[in-house]
Amino acid sequence: MTTNEQPPIYRVADRDGEGWVRNGPDDTFTTFPRRDLPPMPYAQLEAERGPLRPVVAMESEDSQALAQALAAAGKKGFATLLFSLNAAARALIADGRNAAVFTSGRPGSWEADLFRSQILWEGADIAPGRRDPAAEKVADALIHKWITGPVQVELADSLASILGKAALIAGSWTAITDQWLAKKDVLEHWTAAYRFTNQSSGAPS
């Protein structure tokens, strides 16, 4: 690609999982919340921080499969997803990689910031009895695909939306949420915009 050519894509994830957006001067790519990385043209970004993976929309088949699995898990659904996310993040870090990959789809959004700083760690103390093995298997496989595959999908918004779909399938928000998660304000904040109007948002009885 010559310096006069347009970058082929708008969003990419670098080898460390950091998300980059083509919104800088002269069509350069910038990242957030990292402040120590300067804007770079695509060719430089590929050379210094490649291989790059394009950020793409989540496949509808994948989102539907996870929503169905979480709905089928009943009150263990939300807890199961949080545990799988935390396990995947810890595995990446143990392997010397960066959990930033989870938010490379929208690196500057409040959802991504919240997801990266808090949501990923909410599943650390979820005991086996609060998780559904079948849903956990589906979640583990899809999360692995999304964070290690040839393309990167946006997760902070997409997973909140999937939880909303799971609640709709199950009949209510409380149908997929246990009594401990229902009390956590950070989870309420993350998912509030994706709860359909006919779903209860209160604590389960």
N, C-alpha and C positions, 0 to 999 in steps of 0.2 A: 504494500500500500504506500503510495507516495504521499508527501505532506499536503497535497492539494485534494486528496480524496477524503470523503466523509467516512467516519468510523462506521463499521457495518452494523453495529448494535448500539442501543441506548444505555443499557445497564449490564454490568458484568460483575462477577465475583472473582477475586484474585486467588492465588494459590493458598493464601492464609485465611480465606473466607471473608475478607473485607469486601464490602459492596462499593462499587464505583458507578457514578452517574455522569453521563455526558451533558453537563450543564455549566462548565467553566468557560473562561474566555477562549476564543478561537477553537471551539469544539473540543476542549480538553475535558478530561474526566476528573471528578473530585470525589472524595470520600468523607464520611461522617460516622461516628464522632471523632475519628482520628484527626488530630490537628497537625501532626508532625509530617504528614505526607502531602507534598505539593501537588497542584493540578498537573496532569500529564496528558500528552496526546496518546492516542491509542497505541501507536507503535512503541512508544517508550514504556507504556504500562505493560504491554505484552512482554517486552524484553526484560524489564526489571522485576515484574511481579507475576508473570505468567507461570503456568498456563492459565488463561482466562476462560471462565465459563459464562455463557450468556444467561441472563436472568429471564425466565419465561413464566407464563401463566401455568398454574397447576392444572394438570389434566383432570377433567370432570370425573372420569372413571375412578381416579385415585381419591378425590375428595368425597365422592359418594360412597366408596368402599369403607373409608374411615368413619364417615358419619353413621353408616349402617352398623358398623362394629361397635361404636361407642353407644349407640342407642340400644343395641341388643345387650350391652353390659349393664344396663339399668343404672342404679345409683353408683355403681363402680366406674361408670364411663369416664367422667371428667378426671377422677383420680388416676385412672389407668393411663390416660394421655399424658398427664403431668409427670408421672413416674417415667414413662418411656422417653419423654423429652429430657428429663434430668439425667437419665442413664446414658443417653446418646451424647449429651454435652460433656459429662464426666469422662466418657470413653475418648472423646476427641482430645480433651485436655491431657489425659494420661498418655496419649499418643504423641504429645508435643504439638498438637494443632490448636486452632483458635475457634472458640465457640461463636465468633463473629459470623460464621457461615450461616447461622440460623436467622440472621437479620440482614443479610446482604441484599435482599430484594428491595427493601426500602430503608436504607441505612439512616436516614434523617428523620423518620416519622416518630411520633410519640409512641405509637404502638411498638415499633421496633426497639426504641429505647427502653420501654417498660419490659418488653419480652426479654431483652438481653440482660437487663440489670436485675430483674426479679422473677419473672414467670418461669424461666428455665430452672430455677433453683427451688421452686415450690414443691417439687416432687421428691425431694431428698429423703423425707421421713415418712413416706407412704408405705405402710406395711403390706405384706402379701394379701392379707385378708380384705383389704380395701380395693384390690385390683382384680380384673377379669382376665384369665389366661388367654382366652381366644382373642379378645380385643387387643390385649398387649402384643400378641404375635403380629396382628395386622399393623398396629401402630409402629412397632419396631421396624418392620420391613419397609414401610413407606417412609418413615423418617430417615432411615439409612439411604434409601434411594434419593430422597430430596436433598440431602446434604453431601452426598458423595458421588452422585451420578454425573453424566456429561453436561447437564444443565442444572441451574439452581432455580428453585421456585421461591416466591415470597411466602414466608411462613407466619409472620406476626399477625397479619390480617387474616390470612387464609385459614389458620387453625381456629381462630375465634369464630369465623364464619362457619366452619365445619361443626364446631360445638353447637352453634345455633341451629344448624340443620339436624344434628343428632337429637337435640331437645324437641324439635318439631316432630321428628319421627316418633320419639318416645312418648310424646303427649304433653310434656311440660319441661321447664328447666329443672325443676326439682326431681324429675324422673331420672336424670343423669348425674345428679350432684349429691354427695353425701353430706352429713350434718357438719363435718369439720370444714369442708371447703366452702359451704354456704355462708360461713361466718367471716370469710377473708375479703376485705375491702379491695385488695389489689386485683383479685380475680373478678370481682364485680365490675371494677373499672375497665379491665381489659375486654370483657365480653359484653358489656352493657349495650353497645351499639348493634350487636348481632342477635339480640333476643327478640323474637317475634312478639307482636303485641298480645297474642293469645297465650303467651307462656308466663307462668308464675315465676317471679324472681325472688321470692322469699325463701326462708329456710324450710327444709323438708320437715314434715311432721313425723 
